[in-house]
Amino acid sequence: MIGRQQERAFIAAALSPRAAAASVLLLGEPGVGKTLLLDTAADEAARAGTRVLRVRGNAAEAELAFAGLHQLLLPVLDGVDGLPVRQRAALLGAFGMGEDPAPPDPMMMSLAVLTLASQVASTGPLLLAVDDAQWLDRGSCQVLGFLARRLAGESIGLLVAARGAHRPDWLDPSVPHLVVPALAPAEAEELLSAQPEPPVGPARRQVLATAAGNPLALVELARSAARDGHLPAAGPVPVPVTDLLERTFAAQVGELPGATREALLVAAAAEGVALADVLAALPPGSRTDVWQPAERAGLVRLHADRIDFRHPLVRSAVYGAAPFAERRSAHLALAEVLAGDPDRRAWQLSAATVTPEEPVATALEAAALRALGRGAVAEALAGLERAAHLHPVPTERARLRATAAYAAVVTGDIARAEALAAQASLPDGDPDAQRWISAFSGLVEMLILRMERAFRLVVPDELPGSAQIDAGVSTIATGIVYHSGIPAQRERVRPMLAARAADEGMATHPFHLWDTGVTDPYLHGNTVRGHLPAVTAAPGLIPTEKHTLGVLCMVLDETETAIGLLGEVVNPQWEDAADFHAGTTAADLALAHLDGGRWADARLGVERLADRFLAGRHNLGTVRALAVLATLCALTGESENARRHAAAVLAVTEPAHALATTVRAHRAAAFAATALGDHAAAHRHLRALFDPAGAPLHYHLSCYAVADHAAAAVLTGHAEEARTALRRVTAEVGDGASARLRQILLRAGALLAEPAAAGPYFRQALEDPAGQRWPFERGQLWLEYGEWLRRQRQIADARSALAKAREIFEGLGAGPWAARAEAELRAAGVAVDPARQSALRSLTPQRQRIVRLAAQGLTNREIGERLFLSPRTVGTHLYQAFPVLGVTARGQLRDVVEREPGD
């Protein structure tokens, strides 16, 4: 290798065991030498005793689910028997080798890959070398992105090479990258002189100028000049080096025998297909020696089981130079021999087809559904889109596009979903099909914060008000109703749901329960709660049903159940958690964590989503995530950040009529103002949650702000206004309050009662142990009860109540409220020690979770399965946490955790 000392040193340092996570990304234009650098690093690692697993992406397999991952792991797949049962089943399912018909859990499948790699690395270092990553299938990329974030503590290196100058979106920004530059002039001269027949004189200067330091261009242009006496004609306008190289390769191919050119075209169309199948697609009697002229010309390399093009540009030159009729013939011949591989056959037929053909569309749809069954949603989306393009029947095209639109929603590609939904609309289509298509379109409109248009698509004006509304369609409609909070929309769907209920009774399908519970959470909440244990425990729930039930549980204050259900659908550790359903599921899980006092988990779940909002990607998931982050910032004392985030949310949600998120943003701003002692601002934000007559503006969420509104109103001289709001909320809720809301209503009653009459309200609220499930609200209750007791001269009881409040707030990290409790304790005559610094809470959120799980007695493997880490990584985290915590043994962790306030 000529030159490249700096590049090789960079790679060596990035892959060093001393690196935080041994990984590196190589970027650059075609031919600049990325593959040579990758090959050199891999070869040097292998000579040093490192096991090397390799994969090279290719365009022909970019739509085949987990094709790249299978190629990477094939040499070690015999190790799957050593994986835990769930991991083994998920990995085999992703490869189409499992027995379970249900789609594999993507997180569990990725964990299986990490565990398998970790097992291999336990006997010696392992390097994963990924070339031409721009052509890897999306599912494989997601798994590699998962691995890249979890290499700390592992003897595993990751070396990725990709075309271009931009980092692939699936690769974590922390992975160091190098844009491989062109060779310096002196190095280009040296490389050119090293060729068998280096050009001289004007030809040499022309090669150097044209190649511009690109090593492949230098080599090929020198070869072309030696063979032809001149360079390929570039025309009057200079062309990029890549195009010139393709012309050079095409010229070399044009000089080969006709049978070799035909065989090369089949190989180019079949990249990734086994050599035996490529041979079978050639004319009868063809043998492997048909490629010998191309091999002698340095265009291909023949192996026992495959044929490799010397460079991807050779493949593209061969394929691009052939007329379509010849390419079509090659694809059809390959499709015929690939009858036993229906996915590859479908895409070969697709490549041979330009006009609508129903059999091809049917084959592509079947391939897409198989990809979906293996958990590869992005590949399923590509298949459905192509199937829609090739189907000759308009109603079927619309159906396929609507299905593809939903797949795009699941993957978080909202712009693509919007385009597909628009294409799916059929003004003269089948009415039943059109209703579903409009519903999917409405879902997309809701996700991009167009609430009024979304509702009109799902519940058109011409639909009779007493008409029944189908499950699924109704679920979208009631979701819009909840997020918009527009009274007219709610009143429109209520009679439709009543008509269905009269026909079917209180059905216990997840979607029926959602419709009933989310539209009238107080009127029907208790009835729905009674059905939830059986429905949520039912086997075979699909992710959409789990998401729906999880949010319903959150609405009805079944917080722990909500966390369990939503945590099965997304996990903050999973790279695509922010993409599923446009991030709405991740935001929902964060909200449940926020309610349940798991603030570190809540923050971890929304930070990436909130960053997307701040970068201009405004949709329902990102804006709700920013509202959660604003609330967390307010509660933990980051008041300025909280106010800034809340203002950004309000600027988007108020014009969009997304009232549910508007309410959350106002509450976040009110918390921030309270923390700063600005009670007038707090009152202003909380007053905005009720109409001029004091009725809750959002029929559900505004009710939860009634006690905070009361607190701010009392401090600013608006107590009577708050009493009116409390009466209206109490009337709205009736007998349907959850334990949480009862605690809030009693707190509001205590704050607004005459001083001598407040005690019974406080005591009744605190007597219900269920209120402890919402620790911040419980802490507020203890704090205000303690303040009331002190004013009533009941000092001993006040001290006890205030100490409990301080303990809860310290445990949560609610600094401003803990400081307020400390001030009240001092006023009650207690010498308050400064808040002790928590060693446990000084750890990262992930390390805190590992310590807490270890304290419960879980093994490293069990912890790894919960947090999607390898057992080795879990062990590394514990090893690094022990000195910080002042312990030397695992058995001491329980004492550390039990000493924490609030634990």
N, C-alpha and C positions, 0 to 999 in steps of 0.2 A: 504494500500500500504506500502510495506516494503522499506525503504530507499527512494531515489529519491528526497530528500529535495532540493538539488542544482538544479536539473532539473526543479522541479516545480517552484522554485524561478526564474529561467531563463525565463520560459514561462510567468510567471506573470509579470515580468518586461517588456518583449517584447510586451505584449498585453496591457500594462498599457495605460490609456488615455494620460499620459505624454510622451509616446514614439512618435517619429517623425511620424511614420506610424506603427500602431499597427499590427504587423505581425510577424510570427515566423515559421521556418521550422524545423521539426524533422526528422532526418535521423538515420539509423541503420539497423542491420541485422534482419532477420525475428525472431520473438519471443522475442526480447530484451525489449519490453514493450512500443513501440511507441503508439500503439492504446490505451493502458491503460492510458498513460499520456494525450493523446488527449481527451479520454472520461472523465477523471477526470477534466481537464480544462474546458471542455464544460459543465459538470454537475455543477461545481462551478459557472461558469458564469450564467447558467440558474437560479440557486438558488439566485443569486444576482440581478436577474431581467433582464438579457440580453437575447434577442431573439437569438436562435441558429438555424442555417440552416446547414444541414449536407449532405455530399455525400461521398460515398466510391467507389473508382474505382474497377472494376473487369475486368479480362482478356477477358471475353465473350463479353463485350460491348466496347472494346477498338477501334473497327473499326466502331462504330455506331455514326453518326454525332451528336454532342452536347448531347449525352445521359447523361453524367455526369452533365452537366449544367442544364438539365431538371430535373434531380433528386434533385439537390440542390435547385432550385427555385420553385419546384412544390407547396410547402406550401404557397407561396406568389404570385403565378401567377395571382390570381384574381386582383392584383394591376396593371396589364398591361394597364387597361383602363385609368389609370391616367397618362400614359406616353405621351409625344408629339407624334404626328401622325407618323412621320418618324421612331422614335425609336420603337414605338409599332409594326409597320409593319415589321421592320427588325428583331425584336426578335421573333415574331410569325412565320415569314418566316424561321428562323433558326430552329425552332421546327417543321416545316412542317405543320403549322397551319394557314399560311397566304393565302391571296387571290392573291397577286402579283406573277406572274410566274417568274419574274426576280430574280436572286440570290440576297439575302440581302446584303447590304453594311456591311462588317464585322466591320468596325469602328463604324457605327451607332448602330449595334447590341450590341457591347461591351458597348457603351455608355448607351444603354437602360438598360443593366444589372446594370451598376453603378448607374444610376438614380433610378432604382427600389430598389436597396439595400439602397440607400441614403434616399428614401422615407420611407422605413421600419425603418431605423435608426433614422428618425426624431421624432419618438414616443418613442424611447429608444434605448440603445446600441444594436448592432447586432454583432454576431460572426459567421463567415463562417468557418466550420470545414471540412477539406478535408483529408480523410484517404486513404491510398493505392494509392497515386497520380500517381505512376508509371504505373497504368493501366487505367488512365483516357484517354478518346479520345482526340486527338490533338486539336480539335476545342475548347473544354471546357478548356483545359490547356491554350490556347492562351488568352481566355477571363479572366481567373483567373490571368494570368500574367499582363494583362491590368489593372485589379483592384488593384493588389499589388502595382503598381506604383502610384496609385491615392488615397491612403487612408489618406494622410495628410489632416487634417481639417474635417475628417469624423468620426462619432461615430461607426466605423466599424472595427472589428478585423478579421484577416485571420490567421488560424492555419492549417498548412499543414504537413502531415506525408507521407514519401516516403521511400521505401526500398533502401538500399545501403548507400554509403558514399559520393556520388557525388550529388551536387545540380542539380535539373532538369534545363534544358537549358531555359525553358520558365519563370523561376522565377528570378526576378531581383536580382543582386548580393547584393543590399543593404538590402535585407531581412535577419535579423539575423538567424543563424541556429545553431542547436545543434545536434551533433552526439551522440545519446543515448548510453552510455557505458554499458558494462556488470556490473552486481552487484558486489560490493566488496565482498571478501571472507566471512566476517562476516555477511553481508546481505544475501548472498547465503545460509549460514548455517541457518540463521533465517527463510528464506522462506522454506527451506527443512523441518525444524522442524515443520512448521505450517501445513504440509500436513496431511491428515487423517491417513495415515499409513506411517510415515516417515521411510526410510530404516536405518539400523544400521550397524555398523561394516564395513567390506570390501565393502559391497554393497553401503553404504553411501559414502565412499570415492570414489568409482567408479562413482557414480552419480555426485558428486561434480566435479570430474576431467573431466568427459565427457561433462557435461553441460557448463563448463567454464564460469559460471556466467550468462548464458542465462536463464531468468526467465521461459519462456515456456518450455525449455528443462528440467529444474529442476522439474517442476510440472509433466510433462508427463513421464519423466524417473522414477520419484518416483512412479507414478501410475503403470507404466509397471513392475517395480521391485516388487511392492506389489502384482500385479496380477499374474505374471509369476514366481516370485522368482529370476529373473535375467533380465539383460538388453537385448535389441535386439542385435543379433549377428552383429558385425561390420566388420567381416572379418579380413584378415591379415593386411590390410592397413587402417589406421584411416580415417574416412570419416567426412565431415563437419557436424556440428550440424544440419543444415537444412536437409541434407539427412537422418540423423539418426532419426530426428523427423518425417519425412515422413514415414520411415519404421515403426516407433512406431504407427503412426495413421493408416497405412495400416494394421498392425497386429490387431488393435482394430476392424477395419472394417471387417476383415476376420472372426471374431467371431460372426458377426451379422447374422440374418436369411437371406436367399437368397432373399426374396422379398424386404427386407430393403436395401440390398446391391444394388439391381437393381434400387430401387427408389433413393438411394443416387447418383448413377451414372447419372441418368437423371437430378437430381438437380444440379450436378456438371457441366454437359454439358449445363445447362439452366440458369446459374447464371445471375441474372438481369431480368429474365422472371417472369411474374406474377404467383403466386402459382396455380391459376386455370388452367393455361396453362400447368404447370408442371404436375399437377394431370391428365390432359387430355392426356398427353403423356405416362402415365403409363398403364400397362395392364388393360383391362376392370374390373371394380369392385373394383379398388384400392381406398383406402380412406386415409385421412391424418394420421390415426393411424399407417400406414405402417412405418412411420418415428420414432415412439415412442421408439423403442429399441436404435436407434442412438441418440435420444434426451436424454435418460436415461444415455447413455454412455458419454454424454457431447460433442458429435461431432457436433451437429447442434442445432439451436434454431428455433422453429416453431412460426410464427406470423400469424395474421389473413390473411395477404395478401402476405406473402413471407416466404421463408425458408432461414436462414442464416447459413453458416458454422461458427463454433466457431473461426476458424482461416483460412486464405487462404491456409496454408499448409495442412489442412484437405482436402480441395477441391482438391488440386493438388495430394494428396496421393490417394484419391478415384479415380480420373480420370486416374492418371498414372498407377495404379495397374491393371486397367481393360484391357483386350485384345482389340485390335483394332476392332474386329468384334462386341464386345459389345458396344464400344463407337460409332461405326457407327450406330448401331441399335437405340441407344439413340438419336443421332442427327437427324436421319431420322424421328423418331417418333415426335420429337419436330418440325421439319420442317413441318410435316403434320398438326399439330395443330396451327401453326403460319401463316396460309394462309392469315390472315388479316393483318399481319405485314411483308410485303415483304422484308424489309431490314434484319430483324432478320432471316427470313426464308432463305434468300440467304446465309447468313454466316453459318447457321446450315447445309445447303446442302454442302457448301464448306468444312466444317469440316468432313463431311462424305465421301468425295470424294478424291481419290488418283490418279485415272487415268483420262485422258481427257474425259469430258462429256459436250457436247454443251449446253444442257438446264441449267446446273449449271453455266457455263460461262456466258450465256445470262442473268441469274438472277443476277449474281454478277455485270455485266456491268450496268444493269438497276439500281441496288442499288448505284453503283458508280456515275452514272449520277444524281440520286436524291440527293446524298450527294453534288455533285458539284452545283446543283441548290439551295442548302441551304447554299452555301458558305463554305463548309467543304472540301477544296481542298486536304488536307493530307489524309482524309478518302477516298476520290474519288481515289486518287493515289493507296492506298492499294487495293481497289476493282478492279481497272483496272489491276494491276499487277497479282492479283490472277486469274482474269478472263482469262488473257493471258496464264497463266500457265495451265489452265484447258480446253482451247479451242482446239479441235482436228484438226482444219483447219489451215495450216501454214500461209496463207495470213491473216487470221483473228487474229492469234497470233501476227503477225507482226504489224497489224493495232493497236491492243490494246496496244502493248508495245510502239509504237510510240506516241500514245495518252498519255500513262502514262509518257513517257519521257517529253512531254510538260508540264504535270501537275507537274512533278518534277522541271522543270525550273521555273514554277510559284511560287512554294513553296521555291525556292532557294536551293534545294538539287541537286547541279550540278553533284556531283559524281554519284548519283543514276541516274540522267538523262543520263549521259554519258554511263553508263552500259546498261540502257534500250534501248538507241538508237543503241548501238552495237548489242544487241540481236535482235532488230527489223529488221536488215538488212537481205535481202533475195536475194541471187545471182540469183535465178531462179523465183522470184516472179512476180506478176502482175506489168507491167511497170508503170502504173499510180500510183499504191500504192507505188511502190519503189521510185518514184520521190518525193512523200510527205515524205516518211520515210527518204530519204537522206536529204531533206530540214530540217527536225527536227534535224537530226544528225549534219547538218551544223550549225544550230542555237546553239546547245550545244558546238560545237567546237569553234565558235566565242566567246561564253561566257567564255570559258577557255583559250582564247587568242591564238588560233591556226588559224590565219586568212587565211593563204594560203590553208590549208587543208579544212577549212570551205567552202571556195569559190569553191573548186573543187567538194565538195559533192553537193552543190546546183546548180552549173553550170558546169557539167562535160565537159571534153575536147571534147567528141564525139558529144556534142550537137551543131548543126549548128549555126554559128554566127548570122544568120538572123532569127532563130527560135523565135516564140513568147514564152514568159515566163509567166506562170500562176500567177495571183494575189495570194498573200500569200507566194508562193515560191519566187516570185520576191521581195517581201518585205524583206525577209531574205537576199537575194542576195544583194540588194541595201544597207541594213544595214551593211553588211560586207564591201561593197565598201566604205562606209562613214568612218567606224571605222578604216579600214586598210589604206585608202588613196592611195592604190597601183594603179598607172595609168592604168596598163594593165587590172586590174579587171574592172575598170570604163569603159574603151573602149570596153570591152567584152559585158557588159550588155546594153550599149547605143543602138546598133542596134536592140536588142531584144525588148527593151521598145518602140523603134520607130515603129517596126513592129506591136506591140500591139496597139499603139496609132493610126496608120493608119487604123487599123481594127475597133477600138472602139471610136476613138476621144479622147478628153480630159475628160475621165471619172471622176466623182466626188466622187467615193468611197474613203474612207480614205486611203486605201492601194495604190490606183492608184495615188492619190495626193502625197503620201509619195515618191513613186518610182520616180515620175517626179521631185518633188521639191528637194529631197535630192541628187539626182544624178547630176542635173544641176540647182543649186539654183540661179544662175545669169541669165541663159538663159530663164528659165521658172518661176523664182520666182514671178514676178509680176502677171502672169496669175494664178498661184496657190494661191497667196494671195487673188485674187478676189473671189475665190471659198470658202476660209476658213470660212468666217462668217456663211454661210448657212450650211456648212458641220459640223462645230464644234457645232452648235446650234441644230442639228438634234436630235430628241429624240431616245432613245434606243441604244445609243452607248455602246458597251461592253468595259470592262477595257482595252483589248488589243488595240482596236481602239482609245480609249482616250489617251493611252500611245503613240501610233504612231503619232496621230495628235499633241499631246503636244510637242513631240520632233521636229516634222516638224515646228511647230510654233516657237520654239526656234531657229532652223536653219535659219528661215526666219525673225527673229527679231520681231516676234509678241510676245513679252516677257510676257505681262500681260495675254494674252490668254493661253500661255504655262503654266504659273503658275496655272491658274484656272483649266485647264484640268488635269495636272499632280497631282495637289493637290486633285483631286477627286479619283485618283487611289491609291496614298500613302499619308501618313501624318507622319511627324517626331514623332508625339505623339503615333503612332500605333506601337506596339511591332514588328510586322512582316514587317514593311516598308523596312527593310534592306534585306528581303528575296524575295519579289516579283520580279520576273524576275532577280534573282541573284543580286539584289540591283541596277540594272541599272536604274530603274524608280526613286528610291530615289536619285541617283546621278544626273539624269537629272533634277529633281525638284530643287536640290541644285544649279545646274548650272544656272537655270533660276532665282532663288533667287539672286545668285551672280551678274548676269547681271543687274537685276532690283534694286540693292542696298539694298536688304533685307539680310544683311550679317549674322545677328543673326540666322535667319531661315535657311540660307544656312549651317552654322556651325552645328546647331542642327541636320540637316538632314544627315550629312556625318560622324560625329564623330564615331558613332558605326561601320559604314562600314569601315572607315579608320583603326580603331582598329583591325578589322578582317584581313585587309591586313598586318598590322604590326605583326599580330600573325601567318602569313604564309599562309593565305587563299587568294591566288592570282587569281582573275578573273576580268572580265571586269567591274563589278560593284564596287568592292573594290578598284581597281587601279584608276578608274576615281574619286572615292570619295576622295582618298588620293591626287589626283591632285587638286581637289577643295579646300581641307584643306590647301595644300601647298600655293595656291593662296591667301586664306584668311589670312594665317599667314604672307605672304609677305606684303599684303596691310595694315595690322594692326600693323606692326612693329615687328613681331616675326621672324626676318630674318633668324636666325640660324635654327629654326624649319622648316621654309619654304625651305631652301636649302637642309636640310636633307631629307624632304619628297619628294621634286622634284627629288633628286638623286635616291631615292628608286623607284620612278615611272619610271624614265628613264631606270634603270637597268632591268626592266621587259618589258617595252613596246617597246624599240628599238629592241631587238632580236625577239620580237613577231610580228614586223611589224604592231603594233597598232598605226598608225601615228597620228590619231586624238588626242589621249591622250598624245602622245609624245609632240605634239605642245603645249598642255595646260601645261605640266610639264616644258617645256623650258620657257614659258611665266612666270610661277610662279617663276622660278629661276631668270629670268631677273628682275622681280619686286623686288625680295629680294635684288639683287645686286644694283639696282637703289636706294632702300631705304638706303643702306649702302654707297652710293656714289661710288660704284665700277662700273663705266660706261664701262670699258673694258669687264668685265664679262657679263654685261647686253648685250653689243653688240654681244659677242660671242654666247650667247644663242639665241638671236633674229636672228642673221645671219643664224643660223642652220635651220631656217624655210623657207629658200629660197634656190633654187639650185644654182650652180655656175654661171648660166646665169641670176640669179635674179628672176626666175619664182617661184611662190608659191609652196612649196613642197606639202602641202595639199591643194587641189583645192579650199577648202572653208575656213578652219580655219586660214591658214597662212595669208590670206588677211587681217584679223582683226588685225594682228600684225604690219602692215606696218607703222603706225604712231609711235608706240613705237620703231620700228627698226630705223626710221628716227631720232628720238630724240637721241638714243644712238649713231648712226652713226655720227651725227653732232658733238657730244661731243668727239668723238674718232678719228676724221679726216677721216671718211669714207662716206662723204656726197654723192659723185658721185655713189658709190655702192648702196646707199639707193635710189637715184633717178632712177637708173635702175630698182630696185625692184618695185618702185612706178609705173613706166611705165608698167611693166609686169602685175602688179595687176590691174591697170586701164584697160588694154586691156582684161584681164580675166573677169572682172566684167561687162564691157560694160555699157549698160543702165539698168542693173539689180540690182543696189545697193539699199539697204534699206535706210531709213532715218538714221539709226545708222551707216551704212557703209559709207554713203556720208559724215557724220560728221568726221569719221576717215580719209577718203581720203583727205578731205579739211584740216584737221589738219596736215597730212603728207605734203601736198602741202605747207602750211604756214611755216613749219619747214625747208623745203628744198629750199624755194624761197630765192631770194636775199633779204636782210633785208628791203629795201624800198618797196618791192613788197609783203610782207607777209600779210599786213593788210587786203586786200580784202578777202583772204582765211579765215582768222579768223572770220571776220565779217559775211561772207556768212554762215559759219558753225553755228555761234551763233544766226543768225536770224531765224533759223528753230526751232520752239518750240518743235518739236517732239524729238529732241536730249536730252531733259531733262529726258526722260524715262530711260536713262542709266547714272545715276548720276556720277559715278566715271569718265567715259570718258568725261562727260560734265565738271567736275571739272578740269581735265587735260587741257581741252581747255581754260577755264578761266585763269588757272594758267599761261600757256604759252603765252596767249594773254597779260596778265598783265605784264609778264616779257618783252615781245616785246615792249609794250607801254612805260615801264620805260626806256628801252634802246633808245627809240625814243623821250625821254624827254616829253612825254605826261603824266605827273605825276598824274594829277587829275583822268584821265580815268584809269590809271594803278592801282591806289588805289582802285577804284570801282571794277575793274575786280578781283584783288587779294583778296579783301574782300569776293567776291562771292565764289571764289575758296576755301578760308579758311572755309567759312560757310559750303560748301558742304562736304569737307573732314572731318571736325569736326563731322558733322551729321552722316557720314558713320563710323567714327572711324578709318579713314585712317591717323594715327598719323604721319608717315614720310612725307606725302604730305601736311598735315596741317602745320607741322613745316616749310616746305619749303615755303609755302605761307606766314607764319608769318615773315620769314627772308626777303622775298621780300618786304613785307609791311614796315618793319623797314627801309630797304634800300630806300623805297619811302618816308620816313619821317614820317611814322605813328607810334605813340606810342602804341604798341600792348599790350593789357592786356594779362596776362597769360590765357591760355585756361581754362575756368571755368569748374569745375567738374559737370558733369550732374548727378543730383539725379536720373532721370529716367533711364539713362543708367547704373547706378550702380546696378539696379535691375537685376534679372536673366532674360534671354531671354523670358521665359514663362510669368513671371510677367509683363515684358514690354508689351507683346502682350495683356495681360488682361487689363492693364491700358489704352492702346491705344484704344481698342475696347469699354471699358467703357466710354472713353472720346467721342466716336462717338454716345453715347446714347444707346448702346445695353444693354439689361437686363442680369442678371447673367445667366439665362437659355439660352439666345441666344449666349452668350459668351461660355458657356459650350458646346453647340452643335458644335460650330466652332472649339474649342480646345480639345474636347473630355474629358471634365471634368464635374463633377457634379456641379449644382448651388451652393451647400454648399461650395465646394472647391474653386470656383471662389470668393465667398464672403470672405473666409478666406484669400486668396491672396490679395484682395483689402484692407481688414482690416489691414494686415501687411504692405502694401505698403504706406498707408496714412501718417504715421509718417515720413517715409523716404522722401516722397515728400513734406512734410510740409503742407498738406491739411487736412481738417476735414470733407469735404463733397464731394460727388460724382460729383457735379456740378463744382467743381474747377479743375477737371482733364483736361478739355479741355484747360484751360489756361496753365497748366503745359506742355501739349503736344505741344501746339502752340509755346511755348517759345524755344523749342528744335531746334538747328540748323538743317536745312535740312528737317524739318517737315512742 
